[in-house]
Amino acid sequence: MIKNKPQYYAAVGLVLLVILFAALARIVEAGGLTKFVWLLTAVLQIGAIFLLILSAGGLSMKDLAGDWRTRSR
């Protein structure tokens, strides 16, 4: 079902980092650090979802970038 396993494992790694940073934000509730950690978890979640979509479709980042370049011409 997964066509690009390295991207899939990278997405799983990002999800694990999200869980870790969310726990860190709960443990260390200092104003600025908590806001930064929540921003970081949001970026990691977006990246994980993007990688899961690419891995299920079998696309690489290079294929996707090449597809965008051909459309702009």
N, CA and C atoms as an extended XYZ file, in Angstrom:
219
Properties=species:S:1:pos:R:3:atomname:S:1:resname:S:1:resid:I:1 pbc="F F F"
N         0.821       -1.190        0.000 N   MET     1
C         0.000        0.000        0.000 CA  MET     1
C         0.875        1.268        0.000 C   MET     1
N         1.965        1.263        0.750 N   ILE     2
C         2.878        2.406        0.778 CA  ILE     2
C         3.877        2.239       -0.362 C   ILE     2
N         3.968        3.255       -1.209 N   LYS     3
C         4.830        3.150       -2.382 CA  LYS     3
C         6.221        3.735       -2.146 C   LYS     3
N         6.361        4.617       -1.177 N   ASN     4
C         7.657        5.229       -0.899 CA  ASN     4
C         7.924        5.120        0.597 C   ASN     4
N         8.588        4.051        0.993 N   LYS     5
C         8.766        3.757        2.414 CA  LYS     5
C         9.629        4.773        3.167 C   LYS     5
N        10.699        5.331        2.595 N   PRO     6
C        11.464        6.335        3.354 CA  PRO     6
C        10.619        7.550        3.745 C   PRO     6
N         9.758        8.009        2.851 N   GLN     7
C         8.881        9.131        3.189 CA  GLN     7
C         7.894        8.745        4.279 C   GLN     7
N         7.402        7.523        4.221 N   TYR     8
C         6.472        7.061        5.242 CA  TYR     8
C         7.142        7.044        6.611 C   TYR     8
N         8.364        6.506        6.668 N   TYR     9
C         9.069        6.452        7.948 CA  TYR     9
C         9.444        7.846        8.437 C   TYR     9
N         9.744        8.757        7.527 N   ALA    10
C        10.008       10.143        7.925 CA  ALA    10
C         8.759       10.773        8.523 C   ALA    10
N         7.601       10.489        7.945 N   ALA    11
C         6.348       11.023        8.478 CA  ALA    11
C         6.065       10.459        9.865 C   ALA    11
N         6.315        9.175       10.045 N   VAL    12
C         6.123        8.571       11.373 CA  VAL    12
C         7.076        9.216       12.379 C   VAL    12
N         8.319        9.478       11.953 N   GLY    13
C         9.271       10.156       12.823 CA  GLY    13
C         8.811       11.552       13.205 C   GLY    13
N         8.224       12.276       12.248 N   LEU    14
C         7.708       13.616       12.544 CA  LEU    14
C         6.553       13.554       13.538 C   LEU    14
N         5.700       12.561       13.399 N   VAL    15
C         4.587       12.416       14.342 CA  VAL    15
C         5.122       12.124       15.743 C   VAL    15
N         6.155       11.298       15.829 N   LEU    16
C         6.757       11.023       17.134 CA  LEU    16
C         7.385       12.285       17.733 C   LEU    16
N         7.995       13.118       16.886 N   LEU    17
C         8.535       14.396       17.373 CA  LEU    17
C         7.428       15.321       17.855 C   LEU    17
N         6.294       15.314       17.178 N   VAL    18
C         5.146       16.122       17.610 CA  VAL    18
C         4.722       15.707       19.010 C   VAL    18
N         4.633       14.414       19.233 N   ILE    19
C         4.238       13.914       20.552 CA  ILE    19
C         5.261       14.334       21.608 C   ILE    19
N         6.546       14.221       21.265 N   LEU    20
C         7.599       14.601       22.198 CA  LEU    20
C         7.543       16.085       22.532 C   LEU    20
N         7.408       16.932       21.525 N   PHE    21
C         7.384       18.375       21.770 CA  PHE    21
C         6.108       18.806       22.497 C   PHE    21
N         5.002       18.157       22.234 N   ALA    22
C         3.775       18.475       22.957 CA  ALA    22
C         3.938       18.133       24.439 C   ALA    22
N         4.577       17.012       24.726 N   ALA    23
C         4.836       16.652       26.122 CA  ALA    23
C         5.802       17.644       26.763 C   ALA    23
N         6.814       18.066       26.001 N   LEU    24
C         7.767       19.053       26.509 CA  LEU    24
C         7.073       20.369       26.831 C   LEU    24
N         6.160       20.790       25.990 N   ALA    25
C         5.432       22.041       26.224 CA  ALA    25
C         4.591       21.952       27.493 C   ALA    25
N         4.044       20.781       27.759 N   ARG    26
C         3.258       20.607       28.986 CA  ARG    26
C         4.137       20.607       30.224 C   ARG    26
N         5.331       20.030       30.102 N   ILE    27
C         6.225       19.945       31.254 CA  ILE    27
C         6.817       21.314       31.584 C   ILE    27
N         7.316       22.003       30.571 N   VAL    28
C         7.962       23.307       30.761 CA  VAL    28
C         6.983       24.368       30.288 C   VAL    28
N         6.221       24.893       31.183 N   GLU    29
C         5.202       25.872       30.802 CA  GLU    29
C         5.726       27.296       30.988 C   GLU    29
N         6.797       27.628       30.264 N   ALA    30
C         7.310       28.991       30.241 CA  ALA    30
C         6.749       29.659       28.992 C   ALA    30
N         6.184       30.831       29.122 N   GLY    31
C         5.448       31.521       28.076 CA  GLY    31
C         6.009       31.436       26.668 C   GLY    31
N         7.206       31.966       26.429 N   GLY    32
C         7.765       32.004       25.083 CA  GLY    32
C         8.116       30.628       24.550 C   GLY    32
N         8.641       29.778       25.416 N   LEU    33
C         9.015       28.439       24.979 CA  LEU    33
C         7.786       27.633       24.575 C   LEU    33
N         6.718       27.753       25.319 N   THR    34
C         5.500       27.018       25.000 CA  THR    34
C         4.942       27.430       23.650 C   THR    34
N         4.940       28.718       23.371 N   LYS    35
C         4.441       29.195       22.081 CA  LYS    35
C         5.307       28.679       20.932 C   LYS    35
N         6.635       28.694       21.130 N   PHE    36
C         7.541       28.195       20.098 CA  PHE    36
C         7.316       26.704       19.862 C   PHE    36
N         7.155       25.945       20.929 N   VAL    37
C         6.957       24.493       20.802 CA  VAL    37
C         5.642       24.200       20.096 C   VAL    37
N         4.587       24.951       20.383 N   TRP    38
C         3.312       24.725       19.700 CA  TRP    38
C         3.428       25.049       18.212 C   TRP    38
N         4.173       26.096       17.878 N   LEU    39
C         4.412       26.410       16.465 CA  LEU    39
C         5.205       25.296       15.796 C   LEU    39
N         6.218       24.797       16.479 N   LEU    40
C         7.027       23.716       15.939 CA  LEU    40
C         6.200       22.453       15.723 C   LEU    40
N         5.318       22.132       16.652 N   THR    41
C         4.480       20.939       16.477 CA  THR    41
C         3.516       21.107       15.308 C   THR    41
N         3.017       22.317       15.101 N   ALA    42
C         2.125       22.544       13.964 CA  ALA    42
C         2.866       22.352       12.646 C   ALA    42
N         4.080       22.876       12.560 N   VAL    43
C         4.884       22.724       11.340 CA  VAL    43
C         5.210       21.249       11.108 C   VAL    43
N         5.558       20.526       12.157 N   LEU    44
C         5.868       19.104       12.028 CA  LEU    44
C         4.642       18.297       11.593 C   LEU    44
N         3.469       18.651       12.102 N   GLN    45
C         2.239       17.961       11.699 CA  GLN    45
C         1.953       18.187       10.218 C   GLN    45
N         2.123       19.419        9.762 N   ILE    46
C         1.906       19.720        8.346 CA  ILE    46
C         2.887       18.925        7.487 C   ILE    46
N         4.145       18.882        7.908 N   GLY    47
C         5.146       18.112        7.179 CA  GLY    47
C         4.827       16.633        7.151 C   GLY    47
N         4.356       16.095        8.262 N   ALA    48
C         4.023       14.673        8.330 CA  ALA    48
C         2.865       14.339        7.397 C   ALA    48
N         1.847       15.167        7.394 N   ILE    49
C         0.697       14.924        6.511 CA  ILE    49
C         1.136       14.988        5.047 C   ILE    49
N         1.966       15.965        4.720 N   PHE    50
C         2.477       16.110        3.353 CA  PHE    50
C         3.273       14.873        2.936 C   PHE    50
N         4.150       14.391        3.817 N   LEU    51
C         4.942       13.206        3.500 CA  LEU    51
C         4.074       11.959        3.370 C   LEU    51
N         3.047       11.835        4.183 N   LEU    52
C         2.163       10.674        4.069 CA  LEU    52
C         1.417       10.673        2.738 C   LEU    52
N         0.997       11.850        2.290 N   ILE    53
C         0.325       11.938        0.996 CA  ILE    53
C         1.287       11.555       -0.125 C   ILE    53
N         2.524       12.068       -0.056 N   LEU    54
C         3.506       11.732       -1.078 CA  LEU    54
C         3.862       10.253       -1.065 C   LEU    54
N         4.001        9.672        0.133 N   SER    55
C         4.399        8.266        0.205 CA  SER    55
C         3.298        7.345       -0.290 C   SER    55
N         2.060        7.705       -0.064 N   ALA    56
C         0.957        6.868       -0.550 CA  ALA    56
C         0.825        6.952       -2.063 C   ALA    56
N         1.176        8.105       -2.636 N   GLY    57
C         1.084        8.268       -4.081 CA  GLY    57
C         2.318        7.820       -4.827 C   GLY    57
N         3.392        7.551       -4.106 N   GLY    58
C         4.621        7.102       -4.740 CA  GLY    58
C         5.447        8.222       -5.339 C   GLY    58
N         5.155        9.471       -4.978 N   LEU    59
C         5.905       10.613       -5.508 CA  LEU    59
C         7.087       10.939       -4.614 C   LEU    59
N         8.140       11.445       -5.216 N   SER    60
C         9.253       11.985       -4.447 CA  SER    60
C         9.152       13.505       -4.505 C   SER    60
N         9.945       14.173       -3.679 N   MET    61
C         9.953       15.638       -3.713 CA  MET    61
C        10.435       16.129       -5.084 C   MET    61
N        11.390       15.407       -5.676 N   LYS    62
C        11.917       15.782       -6.991 CA  LYS    62
C        10.831       15.658       -8.061 C   LYS    62
N        10.033       14.578       -7.997 N   ASP    63
C         8.932       14.414       -8.950 CA  ASP    63
C         7.914       15.535       -8.809 C   ASP    63
N         7.598       15.881       -7.582 N   LEU    64
C         6.617       16.932       -7.339 CA  LEU    64
C         7.136       18.279       -7.820 C   LEU    64
N         8.403       18.580       -7.558 N   ALA    65
C         8.993       19.847       -8.017 CA  ALA    65
C         9.044       19.896       -9.541 C   ALA    65
N         9.362       18.770      -10.173 N   GLY    66
C         9.394       18.720      -11.632 CA  GLY    66
C         8.015       18.929      -12.230 C   GLY    66
N         6.987       18.415      -11.561 N   ASP    67
C         5.619       18.587      -12.016 CA  ASP    67
C         5.203       20.045      -11.946 C   ASP    67
N         5.599       20.758      -10.890 N   TRP    68
C         5.266       22.171      -10.767 CA  TRP    68
C         5.992       22.995      -11.812 C   TRP    68
N         7.241       22.646      -12.125 N   ARG    69
C         7.995       23.400      -13.132 CA  ARG    69
C         7.386       23.271      -14.515 C   ARG    69
N         6.896       22.089      -14.856 N   THR    70
C         6.324       21.911      -16.183 CA  THR    70
C         4.985       22.612      -16.310 C   THR    70
N         4.265       22.763      -15.233 N   ARG    71
C         2.971       23.465      -15.289 CA  ARG    71
C         3.126       24.955      -15.469 C   ARG    71
N         4.211       25.539      -14.933 N   SER    72
C         4.374       26.995      -15.002 CA  SER    72
C         4.812       27.469      -16.390 C   SER    72
N         5.264       26.582      -17.225 N   ARG    73
C         5.710       26.969      -18.573 CA  ARG    73
C         4.590       27.071      -19.543 C   ARG    73
